[in-house]
Amino acid sequence: MFRYHFEDGPATAVWQELAAFHNHDGGFGHALEPDVRSPSSSALATGIALRLLAETGAPADHPLVLEALDYLTGTLDPLTLTWRVLPLDANEYAHAPWWHDEDGSLARTFDEFQIIPRAELVAFLYHFANPAPAQWLVKVKDAAVLAIKHLPLGGGGGDDIVYALRLAQTKELPPADSESLIRRMREVAAASVTRDPEQWAAYSIPPLKLAPSPSSLLTDLFPEEIEQNLDYLVGTQTDGGYWEPTWTWGDFYPDSWPKARDEWRGEITLHNLLSLQAYGRLT
C-alpha cells in the first residue's frame, strides 16, 4: 500500500499480496488485523480486505471481491442481520485482550455487532453491488443505519464512529441515508473527539482519526485541533521513521505482541503519512 500511494506501485501488486490472507471459504484472515492472529476467516478481516480493494480501485468482478461478497452473504445471521466480528476459534490463537470472547462477552462489548463490523461491511457491499444492492442488503443497510442513529457512539477509541463514517460517505448509499448519517456523525464527532494534545499519546480519538484528509466529512468541525494534531504527528515520529501504536496487549501473549506491534507500526505509519500528505505537510 505504501508503494501504491507513494511510489506509483500497481494496484495489482496489492491484490496479489492480499491473496496471501485469503481463505478457501472466500473470506480473509491470517492476522490481516494484527490484533487477531487466527488464520480463519472473519468479518473483521474481510472488511479490511474489501477496504483495501476499494481503495485501490478493484473492479466488482475481481475474484477476491466476488469471493469475499459470497463469504459475507453466507455468514450473515438472518435473524439479527449482523455478522459475528471474529471466528469462533479466535481464542485459540494469540489475540489482544479486548478481542477475547468469554461466554458471549465479545457481542456484549460490541453492541451485538450492530455497528462493528456491520457498518463497514454494508459500505463495501454497496460499493461493489452490481448493478444494484439485493433486497437482503437493503434490509441490512436499514438496520445498520437505525443502529447508528440510536446507539451511543464514541466509546473507547472511537472505532464505532470510524465504521459509521465509512457507511455515511459511501457514494452508492441512498442520499436520504447519507444525509441522516452525516448529521448524526457530526453531532457525535463534535462531542467525542479528543481535543487535548496531552491525551493523544494514550488510547483516544484524535481529530485526524475522524478527519484524516481535508475532504473528510468532519474536517470543518475542529480545524485548529487538526493543525495541532498534524504538528503532533511530526513531533512523534521515531528515529526509525515509524510511529508506535498507542496501545499494547499488556501481559496477553507476550511472545506474539512484538510481531503484532511491528505490523501496527507499518499500518499506523502509512496512515499518518497519508494524512500529512493530504494536508500538505510532506515536502
C-alpha positions in Angstrom: 0.0 0.0 0.0 2.9 2.4 0.6 4.2 1.7 -2.9 0.8 2.2 -4.3 0.3 5.6 -2.6 3.8 7.0 -2.7 5.8 5.2 -5.5 3.2 4.7 -8.2 3.1 1.0 -7.4 0.4 -1.0 -9.3 -2.8 -1.9 -7.6 -2.4 -5.5 -8.9 0.6 -5.9 -6.6 -1.7 -5.0 -3.6 -4.2 -7.6 -4.8 -1.6 -10.3 -5.1 -0.4 -9.6 -1.5 -4.0 -9.7 -0.3 -4.3 -13.2 -1.7 -2.0 -14.5 1.0 -4.7 -13.6 3.6 -7.5 -15.2 1.6 -9.1 -18.5 2.5 -11.0 -21.1 0.6 -14.3 -20.0 2.0 -13.9 -16.6 0.3 -13.1 -14.7 3.5 -9.9 -13.2 4.8 -7.9 -14.0 8.0 -4.3 -14.8 8.8 -3.8 -11.7 11.0 -4.8 -9.2 8.4 -6.0 -7.5 11.5 -2.8 -7.6 13.6 -4.5 -7.9 17.0 -6.2 -11.2 15.9 -3.8 -13.9 14.9 -6.3 -16.6 13.9 -5.9 -17.9 10.3 -9.6 -18.4 10.0 -11.8 -16.0 8.0 -13.6 -13.3 9.9 -16.0 -10.4 9.1 -13.3 -8.1 10.7 -10.5 -9.1 8.3 -12.8 -9.4 5.3 -13.9 -5.9 5.9 -10.3 -4.7 5.9 -9.6 -6.6 2.7 -12.6 -5.0 1.0 -11.5 -1.6 2.1 -8.1 -2.1 0.5 -9.6 -3.5 -2.6 -11.9 -0.5 -2.9 -9.1 1.9 -2.1 -7.0 0.5 -4.9 -9.9 0.5 -7.5 -10.5 -3.2 -7.7 -13.4 -3.9 -10.1 -16.6 -5.5 -8.7 -15.9 -8.7 -10.7 -12.4 -9.3 -9.3 -12.3 -12.8 -7.9 -11.2 -11.6 -4.5 -14.1 -9.2 -4.3 -16.7 -11.8 -5.6 -15.5 -14.5 -3.2 -15.5 -12.0 -0.2 -19.0 -11.0 -1.1 -20.1 -14.7 -1.2 -18.5 -15.2 2.2 -20.3 -12.3 3.7 -23.6 -13.4 2.1 -23.2 -16.9 3.6 -22.2 -15.8 7.1 -24.8 -13.1 7.7 -27.0 -14.0 10.7 -30.5 -13.9 9.1 -32.2 -13.3 12.4 -30.1 -10.4 13.7 -28.9 -9.2 10.3 -25.4 -8.9 11.7 -22.0 -10.6 11.3 -20.0 -12.1 14.2 -16.9 -10.0 14.2 -14.4 -12.8 14.8 -14.2 -16.5 14.1 -15.2 -19.0 16.8 -11.6 -20.2 17.1 -10.1 -16.7 17.8 -9.5 -17.5 21.5 -7.3 -20.5 20.4 -4.7 -18.1 18.8 -2.8 -15.1 20.1 -5.0 -12.0 20.2 -5.4 -8.7 22.0 -7.3 -8.9 25.3 -10.3 -6.8 24.0 -10.9 -9.5 21.3 -11.2 -12.3 23.9 -14.6 -13.9 24.0 -15.8 -15.3 27.2 -19.4 -16.6 27.2 -20.6 -14.0 24.6 -18.6 -11.1 26.1 -17.5 -10.0 22.7 -21.0 -9.5 21.5 -21.9 -7.5 24.6 -18.8 -5.4 24.3 -19.5 -4.5 20.6 -23.2 -3.9 20.9 -24.2 -7.2 19.4 -22.1 -6.3 16.3 -24.7 -3.8 15.2 -22.0 -1.3 14.1 -18.7 -3.1 14.3 -18.3 -4.8 11.8 -21.7 -4.3 10.1 -21.5 -0.6 9.1 -18.2 -1.1 7.2 -19.3 -4.3 5.6 -22.5 -2.7 4.3 -20.5 0.2 3.0 -18.4 -2.0 0.8 -21.2 -4.3 -0.1 -23.0 -1.2 -1.5 -19.8 0.0 -3.2 -19.3 -3.3 -5.0 -23.1 -4.0 -5.6 -23.5 -4.7 -9.3 -25.8 -3.4 -10.7 -27.8 -2.7 -7.6 -28.0 -3.9 -4.0 -30.0 -7.1 -3.3 -33.1 -6.8 -1.2 -31.5 -8.6 1.7 -28.7 -6.0 1.6 -31.2 -3.2 1.7 -32.7 -4.7 4.9 -29.2 -5.0 6.5 -28.4 -1.4 5.5 -31.7 -0.1 7.0 -30.8 -2.0 10.3 -27.3 -0.6 10.3 -28.5 3.0 9.8 -31.1 2.6 12.5 -28.4 1.3 15.0 -26.0 4.2 14.2 -28.8 6.7 14.8 -29.8 5.3 18.2 -26.8 3.6 19.8 -24.4 5.6 21.9 -21.2 6.2 19.9 -17.7 7.3 20.7 -16.7 4.9 23.4 -13.1 3.7 23.7 -11.0 4.7 20.8 -13.9 5.8 18.6 -13.7 2.9 16.1 -17.5 2.8 16.0 -17.5 6.3 14.7 -15.0 5.4 12.0 -17.0 2.4 10.9 -20.2 4.6 10.8 -18.3 7.2 8.8 -17.3 4.7 6.2 -21.0 4.0 5.7 -22.0 7.6 5.7 -19.5 8.6 3.0 -20.4 5.7 0.7 -21.4 7.3 -2.6 -23.6 4.4 -3.6 -25.8 4.8 -0.5 -29.2 6.3 -1.0 -28.9 10.1 -0.4 -31.5 10.2 2.4 -29.5 7.7 4.3 -26.2 9.5 3.7 -27.7 12.8 4.8 -29.1 11.5 8.1 -25.9 9.6 8.9 -23.8 12.7 8.2 -25.9 14.7 10.6 -25.5 12.0 13.2 -21.8 11.8 12.7 -21.3 15.5 13.0 -23.1 15.5 16.3 -21.2 12.6 17.7 -17.8 13.7 16.5 -18.1 17.2 17.9 -18.8 15.7 21.4 -16.4 12.8 21.2 -13.1 13.9 19.6 -10.2 14.3 21.9 -9.1 17.9 21.7 -6.3 17.9 24.3 -2.9 17.0 22.7 -1.7 15.7 26.1 -4.2 12.8 25.7 -3.2 11.8 22.2 -0.4 9.5 23.4 -3.0 7.3 25.1 -5.8 5.4 23.5 -8.1 8.3 22.4 -9.9 9.9 19.5 -7.5 12.4 18.0 -9.0 14.7 15.3 -7.1 13.0 12.4 -8.8 9.7 13.2 -12.1 11.2 12.3 -10.9 13.7 9.6 -7.8 12.1 8.0 -7.9 14.4 5.0 -9.2 17.8 4.0 -12.0 16.1 2.1 -13.3 14.3 5.2 -16.9 14.9 6.2 -15.9 16.3 9.6 -12.8 18.5 8.8 -14.6 21.8 9.4 -15.6 20.8 12.9 -12.1 21.1 14.5 -9.7 22.9 12.1 -7.4 24.2 14.9 -7.2 20.8 16.6 -6.4 19.2 13.2 -3.4 21.5 12.7 -2.3 20.7 16.3 -2.7 17.0 15.5 -0.5 17.3 12.4 2.2 19.1 14.5 1.9 16.3 17.0 2.5 13.7 14.3 5.6 15.5 13.0 6.9 15.6 16.5 6.3 12.0 17.5 7.8 10.2 14.5 10.5 7.9 15.9 14.2 7.9 14.8 13.3 4.7 12.9 10.8 6.6 10.7 7.7 4.9 12.1 5.0 5.7 14.7 4.2 3.5 17.6 0.7 2.2 18.4 -0.9 3.9 21.4 -1.8 0.5 22.9 -0.3 -2.8 24.0 -1.5 -6.2 24.8 -0.2 -5.9 28.4 0.5 -9.4 29.7 -1.6 -11.1 27.0 0.5 -13.3 24.7 3.8 -11.5 25.3 5.6 -13.6 22.7 3.2 -12.6 20.0 2.8 -8.9 20.7 6.1 -7.8 19.2 5.1 -9.1 15.8 1.7 -7.5 16.0 3.3 -4.3 17.2 5.6 -4.3 14.1 2.6 -4.8 11.8 0.8 -2.0 13.5 3.8 0.3 13.1 3.6 -0.2 9.4 -0.2 0.4 9.3 -0.1 3.5 11.5 2.9 4.9 9.7 1.2 4.6 6.3 -2.0 6.2 7.8 0.0 9.1 9.3 2.0 9.7 6.1 -1.2 9.8 4.0 -2.7 12.4 6.4 0.4 14.5 6.4 0.4 14.4 2.6 -3.3 15.2 2.3 -2.9 18.3 4.5 0.2 19.5 2.7 2.7 18.6 5.4 5.0 16.5 3.2 7.6 18.2 1.1 
